[in-house]
Amino acid sequence: MDLKKNLGIILIVLGALLLIISYFVDLVDYNFYNFGALLVIIIGIITHIVQTKRS
């Protein structure tokens, strides 16, 4: 498995896991945590698009 090739997908899954964890640990009210998870997802989507266009 090439980590560089799948970096975008890994970031998207990581951001989604952070949002799921925030729900169960009761961090939903903290906007900075949710914004950080959203930012990780957006960076993952952009990274995936750029990586796909290059290959």
Secondary structure by P-SEA (a helix, b strand, c coil): cccccaaaaaaaaaaaaaaaaaaaacccccaaaaaaaaaaaaaaaaaaaaaaaac
